[in-house]
Amino acid sequence: MKPDDVEFLSGMVLQLDTTIRKLVIEEQELVHKLGETRVAELREFWDGELIGEEEAEFKRTLDYWEKILIRTWAHLNRAHKSRATVGQTFMKLNSKL
């Protein structure tokens, strides 16, 4: 791997770590705002535990902050997956050295 590639990946790691930290703080603030009970219901929805009409009805009841929490979970999920991919790339690189 070229030095520029390593530098790019290192920068990506720093950006992803920063993003993850910010999203975790945002998630904590939203959980506090919404309350543990509602967050547990949202988690069931997020985890795909609701089916059919139950899911459709639940979607209709979502307010702004609940949608923001779900968006935050989606962003966190993508950021963690990207971070893991970059980490695996570095591990492969180190195993070849």
N, CA, C and O atoms as a printed pandas DataFrame, in Angstrom:
     atom_number atom_name residue_name chain_id  residue_number  x_coord  y_coord  z_coord
0              1         N          MET        A               1    0.844   -1.165    0.000
1              2        CA          MET        A               1    0.000    0.000    0.000
2              3         C          MET        A               1    0.901    1.244    0.000
3              4         O          MET        A               1    1.924    1.286    0.684
4              5         N          LYS        A               2    0.510    2.221   -0.758
5              6        CA          LYS        A               2    1.292    3.454   -0.879
6              7         C          LYS        A               2    1.180    4.284    0.406
7              8         O          LYS        A               2    0.178    4.205    1.116
8              9         N          PRO        A               3    2.206    5.073    0.696
9             10        CA          PRO        A               3    2.151    5.947    1.884
10            11         C          PRO        A               3    0.948    6.897    1.868
11            12         O          PRO        A               3    0.370    7.195    2.914
12            13         N          ASP        A               4    0.578    7.368    0.674
13            14        CA          ASP        A               4   -0.599    8.241    0.579
14            15         C          ASP        A               4   -1.867    7.503    0.991
15            16         O          ASP        A               4   -2.755    8.081    1.617
16            17         N          ASP        A               5   -1.945    6.229    0.637
17            18        CA          ASP        A               5   -3.106    5.424    1.009
18            19         C          ASP        A               5   -3.177    5.236    2.519
19            20         O          ASP        A               5   -4.252    5.318    3.113
20            21         N          VAL        A               6   -2.030    4.986    3.132
21            22        CA          VAL        A               6   -1.980    4.816    4.586
22            23         C          VAL        A               6   -2.380    6.119    5.266
23            24         O          VAL        A               6   -3.129    6.114    6.243
24            25         N          GLU        A               7   -1.880    7.221    4.750
25            26        CA          GLU        A               7   -2.227    8.531    5.313
26            27         C          GLU        A               7   -3.727    8.791    5.186
27            28         O          GLU        A               7   -4.356    9.284    6.122
28            29         N          PHE        A               8   -4.296    8.461    4.027
29            30        CA          PHE        A               8   -5.731    8.633    3.810
30            31         C          PHE        A               8   -6.524    7.793    4.807
31            32         O          PHE        A               8   -7.467    8.286    5.427
32            33         N          LEU        A               9   -6.145    6.533    4.960
33            34        CA          LEU        A               9   -6.856    5.650    5.893
34            35         C          LEU        A               9   -6.717    6.137    7.332
35            36         O          LEU        A               9   -7.670    6.059    8.107
36            37         N          SER        A              10   -5.552    6.633    7.688
37            38        CA          SER        A              10   -5.354    7.169    9.039
38            39         C          SER        A              10   -6.270    8.360    9.288
39            40         O          SER        A              10   -6.872    8.483   10.354
40            41         N          GLY        A              11   -6.365    9.225    8.303
41            42        CA          GLY        A              11   -7.277   10.369    8.415
42            43         C          GLY        A              11   -8.720    9.923    8.518
43            44         O          GLY        A              11   -9.514   10.501    9.260
44            45         N          MET        A              12   -9.043    8.901    7.774
45            46        CA          MET        A              12  -10.400    8.366    7.806
46            47         C          MET        A              12  -10.733    7.818    9.198
47            48         O          MET        A              12  -11.837    8.016    9.706
48            49         N          VAL        A              13   -9.773    7.133    9.798
49            50        CA          VAL        A              13   -9.962    6.598   11.149
50            51         C          VAL        A              13  -10.255    7.731   12.120
51            52         O          VAL        A              13  -11.182    7.638   12.925
52            53         N          LEU        A              14   -9.472    8.796   12.050
53            54        CA          LEU        A              14   -9.679    9.931   12.954
54            55         C          LEU        A              14  -11.053   10.563   12.751
55            56         O          LEU        A              14  -11.741   10.883   13.720
56            57         N          GLN        A              15  -11.448   10.742   11.499
57            58        CA          GLN        A              15  -12.761   11.325   11.211
58            59         C          GLN        A              15  -13.885   10.423   11.709
59            60         O          GLN        A              15  -14.850   10.898   12.307
60            61         N          LEU        A              16  -13.759    9.140   11.463
61            62        CA          LEU        A              16  -14.798    8.212   11.902
62            63         C          LEU        A              16  -14.885    8.155   13.426
63            64         O          LEU        A              16  -15.984    8.120   13.980
64            65         N          ASP        A              17  -13.752    8.145   14.100
65            66        CA          ASP        A              17  -13.759    8.139   15.563
66            67         C          ASP        A              17  -14.430    9.400   16.108
67            68         O          ASP        A              17  -15.206    9.331   17.061
68            69         N          THR        A              18  -14.136   10.535   15.511
69            70        CA          THR        A              18  -14.758   11.801   15.922
70            71         C          THR        A              18  -16.267   11.751   15.675
71            72         O          THR        A              18  -17.059   12.150   16.529
72            73         N          THR        A              19  -16.647   11.264   14.516
73            74        CA          THR        A              19  -18.065   11.157   14.178
74            75         C          THR        A              19  -18.788   10.238   15.150
75            76         O          THR        A              19  -19.880   10.561   15.617
76            77         N          ILE        A              20  -18.193    9.105   15.453
77            78        CA          ILE        A              20  -18.814    8.156   16.380
78            79         C          ILE        A              20  -18.986    8.793   17.753
79            80         O          ILE        A              20  -20.043    8.650   18.367
80            81         N          ARG        A              21  -17.974    9.489   18.242
81            82        CA          ARG        A              21  -18.088   10.151   19.546
82            83         C          ARG        A              21  -19.231   11.166   19.554
83            84         O          ARG        A              21  -20.010   11.214   20.505
84            85         N          LYS        A              22  -19.334   11.975   18.498
85            86        CA          LYS        A              22  -20.405   12.974   18.410
86            87         C          LYS        A              22  -21.772   12.307   18.363
87            88         O          LYS        A              22  -22.710   12.759   19.019
88            89         N          LEU        A              23  -21.884   11.242   17.595
89            90        CA          LEU        A              23  -23.164   10.552   17.482
90            91         C          LEU        A              23  -23.567    9.883   18.794
91            92         O          LEU        A              23  -24.752    9.844   19.127
92            93         N          VAL        A              24  -22.611    9.365   19.529
93            94        CA          VAL        A              24  -22.916    8.752   20.829
94            95         C          VAL        A              24  -23.442    9.810   21.792
95            96         O          VAL        A              24  -24.383    9.553   22.544
96            97         N          ILE        A              25  -22.843   10.994   21.774
97            98        CA          ILE        A              25  -23.318   12.086   22.627
98            99         C          ILE        A              25  -24.734   12.482   22.206
99           100         O          ILE        A              25  -25.602   12.677   23.057
100          101         N          GLU        A              26  -24.967   12.599   20.912
101          102        CA          GLU        A              26  -26.302   12.934   20.401
102          103         C          GLU        A              26  -27.307   11.872   20.826
103          104         O          GLU        A              26  -28.418   12.190   21.250
104          105         N          GLU        A              27  -26.913   10.617   20.711
105          106        CA          GLU        A              27  -27.807    9.521   21.108
106          107         C          GLU        A              27  -28.153    9.632   22.596
107          108         O          GLU        A              27  -29.317    9.494   22.971
108          109         N          GLN        A              28  -27.169    9.876   23.430
109          110        CA          GLN        A              28  -27.405    9.992   24.875
110          111         C          GLN        A              28  -28.358   11.139   25.191
111          112         O          GLN        A              28  -29.239   10.999   26.039
112          113         N          GLU        A              29  -28.188   12.261   24.518
113          114        CA          GLU        A              29  -29.074   13.406   24.734
114          115         C          GLU        A              29  -30.505   13.081   24.321
115          116         O          GLU        A              29  -31.454   13.451   25.011
116          117         N          LEU        A              30  -30.655   12.394   23.200
117          118        CA          LEU        A              30  -31.991   12.034   22.734
118          119         C          LEU        A              30  -32.647   11.003   23.648
119          120         O          LEU        A              30  -33.845   11.084   23.919
120          121         N          VAL        A              31  -31.872   10.044   24.118
121          122        CA          VAL        A              31  -32.408    9.039   25.048
122          123         C          VAL        A              31  -32.906    9.735   26.312
123          124         O          VAL        A              31  -33.974    9.408   26.831
124          125         N          HIS        A              32  -32.133   10.685   26.796
125          126        CA          HIS        A              32  -32.543   11.432   27.993
126          127         C          HIS        A              32  -33.837   12.206   27.724
127          128         O          HIS        A              32  -34.739   12.228   28.561
128          129         N          LYS        A              33  -33.922   12.839   26.554
129          130        CA          LYS        A              33  -35.087   13.641   26.178
130          131         C          LYS        A              33  -36.340   12.773   26.023
131          132         O          LYS        A              33  -37.427   13.171   26.441
132          133         N          LEU        A              34  -36.188   11.598   25.426
133          134        CA          LEU        A              34  -37.344   10.752   25.120
134          135         C          LEU        A              34  -37.759    9.837   26.270
135          136         O          LEU        A              34  -38.928    9.467   26.377
136          137         N          GLY        A              35  -36.822    9.478   27.117
137          138        CA          GLY        A              35  -37.134    8.576   28.222
138          139         C          GLY        A              35  -36.871    7.124   27.859
139          140         O          GLY        A              35  -37.005    6.710   26.707
140          141         N          GLU        A              36  -36.496    6.372   28.870
141          142        CA          GLU        A              36  -36.096    4.978   28.673
142          143         C          GLU        A              36  -37.218    4.108   28.095
143          144         O          GLU        A              36  -36.960    3.241   27.261
144          145         N          THR        A              37  -38.454    4.335   28.533
145          146        CA          THR        A              37  -39.574    3.501   28.069
146          147         C          THR        A              37  -39.786    3.659   26.571
147          148         O          THR        A              37  -39.902    2.672   25.844
148          149         N          ARG        A              38  -39.836    4.915   26.112
149          150        CA          ARG        A              38  -40.060    5.153   24.683
150          151         C          ARG        A              38  -38.864    4.677   23.866
151          152         O          ARG        A              38  -39.031    4.147   22.768
152          153         N          VAL        A              39  -37.674    4.864   24.391
153          154        CA          VAL        A              39  -36.474    4.405   23.685
154          155         C          VAL        A              39  -36.500    2.888   23.535
155          156         O          VAL        A              39  -36.085    2.363   22.501
156          157         N          ALA        A              40  -36.982    2.178   24.555
157          158        CA          ALA        A              40  -37.095    0.716   24.461
158          159         C          ALA        A              40  -38.058    0.333   23.337
159          160         O          ALA        A              40  -37.805   -0.618   22.596
160          161         N          GLU        A              41  -39.153    1.066   23.212
161          162        CA          GLU        A              41  -40.104    0.806   22.112
162          163         C          GLU        A              41  -39.454    1.100   20.763
163          164         O          GLU        A              41  -39.614    0.340   19.808
164          165         N          LEU        A              42  -38.726    2.201   20.696
165          166        CA          LEU        A              42  -38.028    2.554   19.455
166          167         C          LEU        A              42  -36.984    1.507   19.099
167          168         O          LEU        A              42  -36.777    1.201   17.925
168          169         N          ARG        A              43  -36.329    0.963   20.113
169          170        CA          ARG        A              43  -35.312   -0.071   19.880
170          171         C          ARG        A              43  -35.969   -1.329   19.296
171          172         O          ARG        A              43  -35.407   -1.966   18.404
172          173         N          GLU        A              44  -37.144   -1.681   19.792
173          174        CA          GLU        A              44  -37.866   -2.835   19.230
174          175         C          GLU        A              44  -38.163   -2.593   17.754
175          176         O          GLU        A              44  -37.992   -3.485   16.923
176          177         N          PHE        A              45  -38.608   -1.385   17.438
177          178        CA          PHE        A              45  -38.880   -1.029   16.047
178          179         C          PHE        A              45  -37.591   -1.111   15.225
179          180         O          PHE        A              45  -37.575   -1.706   14.148
180          181         N          TRP        A              46  -36.522   -0.518   15.732
181          182        CA          TRP        A              46  -35.226   -0.504   15.039
182          183         C          TRP        A              46  -34.715   -1.923   14.800
183          184         O          TRP        A              46  -34.167   -2.222   13.739
184          185         N          ASP        A              47  -34.894   -2.783   15.780
185          186        CA          ASP        A              47  -34.410   -4.162   15.680
186          187         C          ASP        A              47  -35.309   -5.052   14.822
187          188         O          ASP        A              47  -35.007   -6.230   14.628
188          189         N          GLY        A              48  -36.399   -4.505   14.312
189          190        CA          GLY        A              48  -37.289   -5.263   13.438
190          191         C          GLY        A              48  -38.182   -6.242   14.173
191          192         O          GLY        A              48  -38.604   -7.246   13.600
192          193         N          GLU        A              49  -38.475   -5.963   15.432
193          194        CA          GLU        A              49  -39.295   -6.869   16.234
194          195         C          GLU        A              49  -40.786   -6.643   16.040
195          196         O          GLU        A              49  -41.593   -7.474   16.456
196          197         N          LEU        A              50  -41.164   -5.538   15.418
197          198        CA          LEU        A              50  -42.567   -5.262   15.141
198          199         C          LEU        A              50  -42.886   -5.789   13.740
199          200         O          LEU        A              50  -42.046   -5.746   12.841
200          201         N          ILE        A              51  -44.097   -6.279   13.575
201          202        CA          ILE        A              51  -44.450   -6.845   12.271
202          203         C          ILE        A              51  -45.793   -6.284   11.789
203          204         O          ILE        A              51  -46.651   -5.894   12.580
204          205         N          GLY        A              52  -45.935   -6.261   10.485
205          206        CA          GLY        A              52  -47.197   -5.925    9.842
206          207         C          GLY        A              52  -47.815   -4.617   10.289
207          208         O          GLY        A              52  -47.174   -3.566   10.286
208          209         N          GLU        A              53  -49.078   -4.710   10.674
209          210        CA          GLU        A              53  -49.846   -3.534   11.070
210          211         C          GLU        A              53  -49.250   -2.848   12.299
211          212         O          GLU        A              53  -49.313   -1.626   12.429
212          213         N          GLU        A              54  -48.678   -3.636   13.186
213          214        CA          GLU        A              54  -48.053   -3.073   14.377
214          215         C          GLU        A              54  -46.915   -2.113   13.988
215          216         O          GLU        A              54  -46.770   -1.032   14.559
216          217         N          GLU        A              55  -46.132   -2.530   13.023
217          218        CA          GLU        A              55  -45.034   -1.683   12.557
218          219         C          GLU        A              55  -45.564   -0.437   11.850
219          220         O          GLU        A              55  -45.074    0.670   12.074
220          221         N          ALA        A              56  -46.557   -0.625   11.006
221          222        CA          ALA        A              56  -47.129    0.504   10.275
222          223         C          ALA        A              56  -47.731    1.523   11.239
223          224         O          ALA        A              56  -47.544    2.727   11.058
224          225         N          GLU        A              57  -48.442    1.063   12.245
225          226        CA          GLU        A              57  -49.030    1.961   13.239
226          227         C          GLU        A              57  -47.940    2.676   14.029
227          228         O          GLU        A              57  -48.047    3.869   14.310
228          229         N          PHE        A              58  -46.902    1.946   14.379
229          230        CA          PHE        A              58  -45.805    2.550   15.132
230          231         C          PHE        A              58  -45.160    3.673   14.325
231          232         O          PHE        A              58  -44.859    4.734   14.872
232          233         N          LYS        A              59  -44.946    3.450   13.038
233          234        CA          LYS        A              59  -44.343    4.468   12.172
234          235         C          LYS        A              59  -45.186    5.746   12.159
235          236         O          LYS        A              59  -44.648    6.853   12.123
236          237         N          ARG        A              60  -46.503    5.583   12.189
237          238        CA          ARG        A              60  -47.388    6.751   12.154
238          239         C          ARG        A              60  -47.293    7.580   13.437
239          240         O          ARG        A              60  -47.621    8.767   13.435
240          241         N          THR        A              61  -46.850    6.964   14.522
241          242        CA          THR        A              61  -46.809    7.673   15.808
242          243         C          THR        A              61  -45.478    8.370   16.063
243          244         O          THR        A              61  -45.348    9.090   17.053
244          245         N          LEU        A              62  -44.499    8.177   15.209
245          246        CA          LEU        A              62  -43.173    8.746   15.456
246          247         C          LEU        A              62  -43.204   10.266   15.380
247          248         O          LEU        A              62  -43.759   10.849   14.449
248          249         N          ASP        A              63  -42.588   10.899   16.391
249          250        CA          ASP        A              63  -42.461   12.355   16.348
250          251         C          ASP        A              63  -41.065   12.732   15.849
251          252         O          ASP        A              63  -40.254   11.863   15.531
252          253         N          TYR        A              64  -40.801   14.019   15.787
253          254        CA          TYR        A              64  -39.547   14.536   15.238
254          255         C          TYR        A              64  -38.325   13.955   15.954
255          256         O          TYR        A              64  -37.413   13.445   15.302
256          257         N          TRP        A              65  -38.299   14.028   17.296
257          258        CA          TRP        A              65  -37.130   13.600   18.050
258          259         C          TRP        A              65  -36.919   12.097   17.958
259          260         O          TRP        A              65  -35.783   11.622   17.968
260          261         N          GLU        A              66  -37.998   11.360   17.868
261          262        CA          GLU        A              66  -37.877    9.896   17.699
262          263         C          GLU        A              66  -37.265    9.557   16.343
263          264         O          GLU        A              66  -36.443    8.648   16.235
264          265         N          LYS        A              67  -37.668   10.287   15.323
265          266        CA          LYS        A              67  -37.080   10.084   13.995
266          267         C          LYS        A              67  -35.602   10.457   13.994
267          268         O          LYS        A              67  -34.788    9.802   13.343
268          269         N          ILE        A              68  -35.264   11.509   14.726
269          270        CA          ILE        A              68  -33.859   11.915   14.820
270          271         C          ILE        A              68  -33.042   10.831   15.517
271          272         O          ILE        A              68  -31.911   10.561   15.112
272          273         N          LEU        A              69  -33.590   10.209   16.550
273          274        CA          LEU        A              69  -32.879    9.126   17.235
274          275         C          LEU        A              69  -32.667    7.945   16.288
275          276         O          LEU        A              69  -31.580    7.368   16.264
276          277         N          ILE        A              70  -33.663    7.584   15.526
277          278        CA          ILE        A              70  -33.529    6.482   14.574
278          279         C          ILE        A              70  -32.482    6.828   13.511
279          280         O          ILE        A              70  -31.688    5.975   13.113
280          281         N          ARG        A              71  -32.485    8.071   13.059
281          282        CA          ARG        A              71  -31.464    8.518   12.096
282          283         C          ARG        A              71  -30.072    8.436   12.718
283          284         O          ARG        A              71  -29.109    8.042   12.059
284          285         N          THR        A              72  -29.979    8.809   13.976
285          286        CA          THR        A              72  -28.694    8.748   14.681
286          287         C          THR        A              72  -28.212    7.305   14.770
287          288         O          THR        A              72  -27.030    7.031   14.562
288          289         N          TRP        A              73  -29.117    6.386   15.076
289          290        CA          TRP        A              73  -28.740    4.964   15.119
290          291         C          TRP        A              73  -28.255    4.492   13.753
291          292         O          TRP        A              73  -27.288    3.735   13.664
292          293         N          ALA        A              74  -28.921    4.936   12.692
293          294        CA          ALA        A              74  -28.503    4.545   11.338
294          295         C          ALA        A              74  -27.110    5.084   11.031
295          296         O          ALA        A              74  -26.270    4.373   10.479
296          297         N          HIS        A              75  -26.869    6.340   11.388
297          298        CA          HIS        A              75  -25.540    6.926   11.151
298          299         C          HIS        A              75  -24.473    6.226   11.986
299          300         O          HIS        A              75  -23.372    5.965   11.502
300          301         N          LEU        A              76  -24.801    5.924   13.239
301          302        CA          LEU        A              76  -23.853    5.197   14.091
302          303         C          LEU        A              76  -23.526    3.835   13.503
303          304         O          LEU        A              76  -22.370    3.413   13.494
304          305         N          ASN        A              77  -24.539    3.159   13.018
305          306        CA          ASN        A              77  -24.350    1.834   12.428
306          307         C          ASN        A              77  -23.401    1.904   11.234
307          308         O          ASN        A              77  -22.481    1.094   11.112
308          309         N          ARG        A              78  -23.634    2.880   10.355
309          310        CA          ARG        A              78  -22.765    3.041    9.178
310          311         C          ARG        A              78  -21.348    3.427    9.583
311          312         O          ARG        A              78  -20.377    2.918    9.023
312          313         N          ALA        A              79  -21.231    4.325   10.554
313          314        CA          ALA        A              79  -19.903    4.764   10.997
314          315         C          ALA        A              79  -19.125    3.603   11.618
315          316         O          ALA        A              79  -17.928    3.458   11.369
316          317         N          HIS        A              80  -19.793    2.782   12.420
317          318        CA          HIS        A              80  -19.114    1.629   13.024
318          319         C          HIS        A              80  -18.677    0.618   11.960
319          320         O          HIS        A              80  -17.581    0.061   12.036
320          321         N          LYS        A              81  -19.540    0.387   10.972
321          322        CA          LYS        A              81  -19.176   -0.539    9.892
322          323         C          LYS        A              81  -17.987   -0.006    9.095
323          324         O          LYS        A              81  -17.072   -0.759    8.764
324          325         N          SER        A              82  -18.000    1.280    8.789
325          326        CA          SER        A              82  -16.885    1.879    8.049
326          327         C          SER        A              82  -15.605    1.810    8.862
327          328         O          SER        A              82  -14.539    1.505    8.328
328          329         N          ARG        A              83  -15.710    2.094   10.157
329          330        CA          ARG        A              83  -14.533    2.049   11.038
330          331         C          ARG        A              83  -13.964    0.641   11.092
331          332         O          ARG        A              83  -12.746    0.460   11.073
332          333         N          ALA        A              84  -14.837   -0.358   11.160
333          334        CA          ALA        A              84  -14.387   -1.749   11.189
334          335         C          ALA        A              84  -13.693   -2.125    9.886
335          336         O          ALA        A              84  -12.686   -2.833    9.897
336          337         N          THR        A              85  -14.228   -1.656    8.771
337          338        CA          THR        A              85  -13.622   -1.947    7.474
338          339         C          THR        A              85  -12.223   -1.346    7.376
339          340         O          THR        A              85  -11.297   -1.998    6.894
340          341         N          VAL        A              86  -12.071   -0.119    7.829
341          342        CA          VAL        A              86  -10.755    0.525    7.799
342          343         C          VAL        A              86   -9.794   -0.227    8.722
343          344         O          VAL        A              86   -8.635   -0.441    8.368
344          345         N          GLY        A              87  -10.270   -0.624    9.892
345          346        CA          GLY        A              87   -9.435   -1.391   10.819
346          347         C          GLY        A              87   -8.986   -2.709   10.215
347          348         O          GLY        A              87   -7.836   -3.114   10.386
348          349         N          GLN        A              88   -9.889   -3.381    9.510
349          350        CA          GLN        A              88   -9.528   -4.643    8.854
350          351         C          GLN        A              88   -8.494   -4.410    7.766
351          352         O          GLN        A              88   -7.590   -5.224    7.578
352          353         N          THR        A              89   -8.622   -3.306    7.054
353          354        CA          THR        A              89   -7.647   -2.976    6.010
354          355         C          THR        A              89   -6.262   -2.793    6.618
355          356         O          THR        A              89   -5.271   -3.285    6.079
356          357         N          PHE        A              90   -6.199   -2.082    7.743
357          358        CA          PHE        A              90   -4.917   -1.899    8.433
358          359         C          PHE        A              90   -4.363   -3.236    8.939
359          360         O          PHE        A              90   -3.158   -3.475    8.865
360          361         N          MET        A              91   -5.233   -4.101    9.449
361          362        CA          MET        A              91   -4.770   -5.401    9.942
362          363         C          MET        A              91   -4.196   -6.230    8.793
363          364         O          MET        A              91   -3.165   -6.882    8.956
364          365         N          LYS        A              92   -4.855   -6.211    7.638
365          366        CA          LYS        A              92   -4.347   -6.931    6.478
366          367         C          LYS        A              92   -3.006   -6.366    6.047
367          368         O          LYS        A              92   -2.093   -7.109    5.688
368          369         N          LEU        A              93   -2.897   -5.056    6.084
369          370        CA          LEU        A              93   -1.657   -4.392    5.704
370          371         C          LEU        A              93   -0.526   -4.807    6.646
371          372         O          LEU        A              93    0.576   -5.110    6.188
372          373         N          ASN        A              94   -0.782   -4.823    7.944
373          374        CA          ASN        A              94    0.243   -5.188    8.921
374          375         C          ASN        A              94    0.631   -6.663    8.826
375          376         O          ASN        A              94    1.773   -7.022    9.109
376          377         N          SER        A              95   -0.298   -7.503    8.434
377          378        CA          SER        A              95    0.029   -8.931    8.331
378          379         C          SER        A              95    0.936   -9.219    7.133
379          380         O          SER        A              95    1.625  -10.239    7.096
380          381         N          LYS        A              96    0.927   -8.310    6.155
381          382        CA          LYS        A              96    1.764   -8.481    4.968
382          383         C          LYS        A              96    3.175   -7.944    5.177
383          384         O          LYS        A              96    4.073   -8.226    4.384
384          385         N          LEU        A              97    3.370   -7.172    6.242
385          386        CA          LEU        A              97    4.691   -6.585    6.485
386          387         C          LEU        A              97    5.646   -7.553    7.123
387          388         O          LEU        A              97    6.796   -7.203    7.388
